[in-house]
Amino acid sequence: MDTMLLGITGALESGMSRWRELLRRQVVQKVAEENEEGKNRKNLFEVKNKLNWKECTVDPSEEYYYAWLQIMVFPVLYNWVIIICRTCFYDIDYNYLALWLTIDYISDLLYMADIIIKFHTGYLEQGILVRDLTRLRQHYMHSSHFLWDVLSILPTDLLYFRLGIHCPLVRINRLLRSPRLSEAFDRMETRTSYPNIFRISKLMLYIFILIHWNSCLYFALSDYIGFGSDPWVYPNISDPDFASERRQYFYSFWFSTLTLTTVGDTPDPQREEEYLFMIADLLIAVLVFASVVGNVGSVIVNLRDQDNVFFPNHELVKSYLRSRRIDKELRNRVNNWYQHLHINKKITRENEILQQLPGRLRTAIAVSVHLPTLSKVTIFQNCETSLLEELVLKLTPQVYSPGEYVCKKGDVGHEMYIIKEGKLAVVADDGITQFAVLSDGNFFGEISILNIKGNKSGNRRTANIRSIGHSDLFSLSKEDLTEVLAEFPAAKRLLEEKGRQILTKMGMLDDTDTGDGNLKEEEKIEQKVENLENGLGTLQTKLARLMAELESSARKMEARVQQLEKEMEEWSDEEASDEREGKQTGGGVESEAGQLQERGCKENNIKKTLVEANVEYDGVSTDEREGRFVSSGMEKTDGGNEVEGVVEGHHRNT
């Protein structure tokens, strides 16, 4: 017990020193940022002393806030373990009272410091961290955490003056700070590299606290009933074997463990209180068993899913090989390949694993992992960084077994390879004679994916490459490179020029074919430009003709409308003069009525012609308008002659 208490005290002191160091660094960093804006760095110490600590704000995503949460784990766990232990085991409380009071008030100070930090802890509003202290205080005071934090720090220790110093139960309100413990565990689980192990450890800690509380209550119930009064309760403490405080705690803890895990036989209860206690323990034991099984099962499923994500599913492949009756030798090769992946933790599905991350983070991870390897390739040296960042996302890890061919002479090259680890041999057609050995950092097949004109090999492999042992390679496909270079035309020309230089040194570049190909390509481009110019001239001519036709049609229509309006005015004047003459003569009414009816019909025909002309103009093509304009003009002329004849006959009749 002394060792445990000394360990807790040391952990609290180390946590406090770590918090002070992190807080000091934060203050220095803030002062340095102010100095960058124009202040002299020589006055750093003076400015740091003048800094108002009341204006500091805490970013919950930074490291020192996470460190403070880790510090707060100790006082919360201390209160959960020690308060009930001191209440039920009197000897522990009496023998170490000074130590308990010291740690009690240290934890109270941490509780108060935690409230102050919460008053200065920022929060996100529309994605931006709020640093206004007034708003931070209002946000914290209107939250539910503020009420629980205040209740947990109420000075209930004043009840010591009435109940006595040996009544630690008055500090039971300190357990209300448990949400801080949950927050700390959640942060730890997201930051740790081994989340499954952390979940199991957290579950075991919760089970330990539960058994600890049960053992304390068991000892208190035994004291209430009477030590040694029956086989179920704790034996009589007058017996020297059961009188020591360590024996009391360990026996009670052992009895509670047997009860809650239901793995051993316990004495049968004799009293009603004992029965009720056992019933409650058995019900709790069911929940404990279910939580343990559920959490362990979840961890096992997560581990299996993790293997399936990192490595191909071996079970499916083995089932397929059995169903297809593949020969034993080939099955052994597949099994050895899978075994190599699992033993050496070789990951071949990196792109699928990182698919859930945002594009920027995925690119940053790929750059940190693959960019040094890609930079070793000669043709990619001196290329712009943005091109290399796009290419690293296209690299695909591949693992080759001993004796396996990576490529053979005469194969069409669809990808290039970069050796990450292992050795590969350039062998003859017999597969035995070795011409060269390639090791880490070497590459091959880069020329075949560039489509350089004049390449005598015709984008085919010129050598046999075989893996000597287990080899890890990165492959870059021709399609991926072409897709990336489409966005970087300058880099494409640079890579092709480097490829030509390499082929020239190797004597594999046909300059004649390259020159002829360039000339033919230039002729094709010139021919296309000429065709485009001719087509553009034809379109311009047609456009000018259509505009002229449209203008002519508009003029003809305007003239026709004016003529029709003039004829309408003449008919109106003639009608008025006829009415005046009819009144003066008073004769020939019937003939005059017939003539007026005839004139009205002709006038209606003219109006109808005018309306039809306007409607037809909106719904016909240019050629049809022009033809109709001509015919309408003829009709207009005929109609005008007819009108003149009618007018002359009218004057004769008058």
Sequence and secondary structure as in RCSB ss.txt:
>XXXX:A:sequence
MDTMLLGITGALESGMSRWRELLRRQVVQKVAEENEEGKNRKNLFEVKNKLNWKECTVDPSEEYYYAWLQIMVFP
VLYNWVIIICRTCFYDIDYNYLALWLTIDYISDLLYMADIIIKFHTGYLEQGILVRDLTRLRQHYMHSSHFLWDV
LSILPTDLLYFRLGIHCPLVRINRLLRSPRLSEAFDRMETRTSYPNIFRISKLMLYIFILIHWNSCLYFALSDYI
GFGSDPWVYPNISDPDFASERRQYFYSFWFSTLTLTTVGDTPDPQREEEYLFMIADLLIAVLVFASVVGNVGSVI
VNLRDQDNVFFPNHELVKSYLRSRRIDKELRNRVNNWYQHLHINKKITRENEILQQLPGRLRTAIAVSVHLPTLS
KVTIFQNCETSLLEELVLKLTPQVYSPGEYVCKKGDVGHEMYIIKEGKLAVVADDGITQFAVLSDGNFFGEISIL
NIKGNKSGNRRTANIRSIGHSDLFSLSKEDLTEVLAEFPAAKRLLEEKGRQILTKMGMLDDTDTGDGNLKEEEKI
EQKVENLENGLGTLQTKLARLMAELESSARKMEARVQQLEKEMEEWSDEEASDEREGKQTGGGVESEAGQLQERG
CKENNIKKTLVEANVEYDGVSTDEREGRFVSSGMEKTDGGNEVEGVVEGHHRNT
>XXXX:A:secstr
 HHHHHHHHHHHHHHHHHHHHHHHHHHHHHHHHHHHTT  GGGHHHHHHH  GGG  B TTSHHHHHHHHHHHHH
HHHHHHHHHHHHH HHHHHHTHHHHHHHHHHHHHHHHHHHHHHHTB EEETTEEE  HHHHHHHHHTSHHHHHHH
HHTS GGGGHHHH TT GGGGGGGGGGHHHHHHHHHHHHHH S HHHHHHHHHHHHHHHHHHHHHHHHHHHHHHH
 TTSSTTS   TTSGGGTSHHHHHHHHHHHHHHHHHT S      SHHHHHHHHHHHHHHHHHHHHHHHHHHHHH
HHHHHHHHHHS  HHHHHHHHHHTT  HHHHHHHHHHHHHHHHHT  S HHHHGGGS HHHHHHHHHHHHHHHHT
TSGGGTT  HHHHHHHHTT EEEEE TT EEE TT B  EEEEEEES EEEE TTS  EEEEE TT EE  GGGS
  TTBTT SB  SEEEESS EEEEEEEHHHHHHHHTT HHHHHHHHHHHHHHHHHHT B HHHHHHHHHHHHHHH
HHHHHHHHHHHHHHHHHHHHHHHHHHHHHHHHHHHHHHHHHHHHHHHHHHHHHHHHHHHH   HHHHHHHHHHHH
HHHHHHHHHHHHHHHHHHHS HHHHHHHHHHHHHHHHHHHHHHHHHHHHHHHH 
